[in-house]
Amino acid sequence: MNRLKHLFETNNEPVLSIYYTAGYPQLDETLEIAEALEKAGIDFLEMGFPYSDPVADGPVIQNSSERALHNGMTLKLLFEQLKELRKRVSIPVLLMGYLNPMLQYGIENFCRDAAAVGVDGVIVPDLPIYEFEELYRGIFEKYGLSNIFLITPQTSEDRIRKIDNLTSGFIYMVSSASTTGKNLSLSDQTEAYFSRVKAMNLKQPLIIGFGISDKPSFQKAAKYARGAIVGSAFVKFLEEPNAKSRIDEFISRIK
Amino acid sequence: MSYHVNEKGYYGNFGGAYIPEMLYPNVEDLRIKYLEVIGDPVFQKEFQQLLKDYVGRPSPLFLAERLSEKYGTTIYLKREDLNHTGAHKINNTVGQILFAERLGKKRIIAETGAGQHGVATATVCALKGLECVIYMGEVDIKRQAPNVARMKMMGATVVPAMSGSKTLKDATNEAMRDWINNPVDTHYIIGSVVGPHPYPDMVARFQSVISEETRWQLKEKTGKESPDYVLACVGGGSNAAGMFYHFLDDVDTRLIAVEAAGKGVNSGESAATTVLGKEGVLHGSRSLVMQTEDGQVVEPYSISAGLDYPGIGPQHAFLHTEHRAEYVSATDDEAMQAGLLLARLEGIIPAIETAHAIAHLEKMVFNGDETVVICLSGRGDKDLENYMQYFDF
């Protein structure tokens, strides 16, 4: 069974996911960080594969992407590093990045290699729904990969329903109209949006991302969704001295 | 065959809308409304009036006699450099600002390379009293100082793009991020025929006035509407798209697009996308993109800030692969020499971007007396410092 599906079917607690950029701060610590995160008690993780022009990202992930590329990270190298993934990590793992590197690698090659190392799904913010439906859905299904779409406060109800039918695993609910790394301010508007989507009783679980950085924001998110994703705050934390040995400390500040 | 966008937003394989969900509602709103708005007689009346009274259209079609003599053929220059603000860019910003008003937007953002599109945007924002924020690469801010001053004088905020190569590509990224963060009150005026559908088609339509006028002007002067050759420089490709637009179906008119070869196409410092690029996705559309094997966009180079872009509009990618237009290139040196030549022969100092198109005349072989129209997309005032340094004036 798909590890993501299993997670949501067996776990009733709010789930926490962490994003980090593969190849940052060091090129070859991708699995080490994943292991430490699992040990610290997170429920699933998102590994970013870097892109030169990450338009949906704020300064923190722009910087980690640039540095990872500078360190020499490529998709080919990432799949090499992930060969040992399932010997060392058991929680669900998603790859997150932009479409162009995947296109150059080849969508089928990408899905085949991702499935082979034990990746469970993919999040690609600039992959259009129509292109996924027409060209890639079959490939993703063939390799048993979930494809996660995003929704925002501006996404119409019709479109949310459509995404609910197309996505598998969960729906990535972007907390506010913003690039990554802004703090979540739980305004009345944001709460109205969360409540409105929650009340739609969608088939897929909702996971809130963008702006989640600490216990209060995580708990707020958990009121409306199955859990939340922390990205920029963790990537920023990795800059701190001895960060790698204090990952459990970071996680304990959230969950 | 149609060379225009189909109802799915594609030119053959190229085009589409590859954008994060955060941008979807705004882009979708534009897609649904743009044809209706542009086709609306009230909109057209206002647009045409501004083009005439504010921009100063029609721009002249000038018979360049001494240039013609040098190359042994008949060369006309379509004088977009005489438009208000000094380039073709204002045709598009006038159209988009009227569109933005109809959408009820209060704040305008734009990216700019050479600064011409930034100036043209700041200009129409001043005209309409709308807030204006321009993203410009830090490197370009330095090499196009007069245009930065013009934007500021007209009340725009100029924000330096500090990421990547700090040029046009990065300014475009920053503008897209701004739009993600301000989805409700803001309209993004993209300056070239790039970006997600419907931008490439919308910008081409606003720029198509260039070829529309050229046809009747040429008929008045020569009795024929279509020339043998049409030339334009290409970065993202907006002046070329406008210059080609009404000639696309004239199979006897050869369309020539001149890219920036920088220090030479294979020098590693170039912006010749049709030679160096592969199919990929950049800034919301599928097109030809200069990139590594791993799909990372590479930093282009050209002496001209307006051509210093690692992609090309999707319609151009299509015209290139279908061989409807020929994509050639001119180096920095060739362009600078051509700029000097035009100044000496015709008393016109072109923008360095435009000089790339002029430079290609050297490589053409004319068959008796043929008619050539070159889009003189912009004037060279902004480039004087570059020219001075290069020629040691």
Interface residues (C-beta under 8 A of the other chain):
Chain A: Y51 S52 D53 P54 V55 A56 D57 G58 Q62 E66 L69 T74 L75 K76 Y98 L99 N100 P101 M102 L103 Q104 Y105 P125 D126 L127 P128 Y130 E131 F149 L150 I151 T152 Q154 T155 S156 R159 V174 A177 S178 T179 K182
Chain B: K8 G16 A17 Y18 I19 P20 E21 M22 Y24 P25 S163 G164 K169 N173 M176 R177 I180 N181 N182 P183 V184 K278 E279 G280 V281 L282 H283 G284 V289 Q291 E293 D294 G295 Q296 V297
